[in-house]
Amino acid sequence: MPYMLISTQIRLENGPTNVGDEYSDPAIMNYLGARKTTMLGNNFSEYHVDDPPRLVLDKLEKMGFRVMTMTGVGQTLVWCLHKETD
């Protein structure tokens, strides 16, 4: 999976950070130390870590991911990352 989205709420810059959905690469989620959760009322799962986004971005950079863009959507900060495939 060459693309990845991570996000956090504006008032929660120190974590937790949303790092994936139910279709995310389990090896990457394991490397990040993410836990899979399903919020009450949702019919999908998400992966979260307690780390702030800066630490998550540092870890993903070590794996070869690069930030493509970043934006704010309402009260949410979102980063889009890409990893070159061989």
Secondary structure, DSSP 8 states (H G I E B T S, - for coil): --EEEEEEEGGGTTS-EEEEETTS-HHHHHHHT-EEE--TT-SS-EEEESS-HHHHHHHHHHTTEEEEEEEEETTEEEEEEEE---
